[in-house]
C-alpha cells in the first residue's frame, strides 16, 4: 500500500505543481471567450465552471480508466507508474493545451487546430480519422452499459432493449443544446462515478491488502507475458487512465462553454488528473482481485461487479455500477456530438438549425448501428473493435502532441514539455501496430527496430523543420 499511497499523492501534487507550470507556459489572460463572442444557444453556451469540470471529467472518463486499468493491472506495478507519470507529464498536458488552443482560436475542433500548425494535408487526414474514431467510441460504448443495465433490471428488459434506449439517448444528446441534457444529468452521473472511486479507495485502506511495491521489481506479471510485453502493449491498454487522443476531441466541446481562460487548469488539466486517480484506484483494486482469484478472468465487468458488491455492499455496489454505466454512456454521446461538430466545421454548416444537425447525424448513426451489429454478431467483434479503437486513440494523441509541440516552438515557449511525450508515444504506437496480433503481428525484435526507426525519423523531421523556422526568422 506504500507505493499506491505515494502514487496517489504524486497525482495530487502534480496538479498543483506541474499543472501550474503548464498554465504559466500557456499564459491565459482575460480576453473574451467563444462562449461569449459566438453564443448560439446550442453548442456555444456559457456554463458554470464546476459544471464544465463535471462534464469534461465524464466526457473523457469512458471505460478506459476502469476497464483499461483493470486489464493493465495484469502487467504488475508498472501500471501504477504509467498511470502517474503518463497522467502528469503527458495526458494532462495533452488535454490542457488541446483545450486552451481551442479556447484561444474560437472553439475550433481538433482537426482545425491540427491543420493550423501541421498543415492542410494533415488537417484533411485528421478530419476523417477523428470522425471514424468518434463513431468507434460511440459504438464500443453501447454494448457494455446495456449488458450491465440488463443485469440490474427484470429479465424482460434484456440487453437489446437497453441498447435501443442508449442509442435513443445518444440521438437526443447529440442533437439538443448542450445545456438541455448533458448540462443537467452529467453532475448526477459524476457524483455516482466519484462515489465509486472514493468508496473503493476507502475500502482499500480498510482491507489494507498486500499490494505489490515498487521495490518488488517491475517484472511483467501477465500470464501471457511472452506474447504481451509491457512495452508497448500496456501503454495502449491503459489508454484513458494515462493519455488519450479522444480527450483532445472533447476539450473543444467545453472550450465553447467556458467564460474565462483562467478556468483551463482545473477543467482540462484537473479532469485528467482526476481520471488518473480513478484509474490508479481501479488498478490497485484489480491487483488485489487478481492476487485473491488468479488472473484467468478477462471480463473487466465481472471484476468490477465482484469488487463493488464485495466491498461496498448491495446498495453501494448498485451505485458504483451506475457510475461504471454512466462513464461510457457519457463518453459515447459526446463522441457523437464531437463528430457532428467536426463534420459541420468541414462542410461549413451552421448548427443552430435542427434540420442541418440531422443532415450530419443520420448517416453517422447508420454507420454506428452497422458497427454495433457486427460487434454483437461476431464473438470477437467487440474485442477487435476495442483493440483498433485503443490504437487509433493513442495515435490521435501522437498527432495532438506534435501539434502542441509545433505551437510551442512557434510561440517561443519551452517545447520540450510535449516533445518528449510526442517521441515516446510515437514509439509506442508504431511499435504496437507492428507487434500486435490485430496489427502486423511481426516478431518482437523487428517491431522494436521499426518503432525505434519511426521515432528517430520523427525527431530528425522535427529538428529539420525547427532549423528552417530559425533560418526564416533570421532572414526576416
PyMOL commands that set and color helices and strands:
alter all, ss='L'
color gray80, all
select helices_A, chain A and resi 2-26+34-37+49-60+64-75+78-104+110-118+120-152+159-175+182-207+214-216+230-237+245-255+261-293+300-347+354-377+381-410+416-435+444-475
alter helices_A, ss='H'
color red, helices_A
deselect
rebuild
show_as cartoon
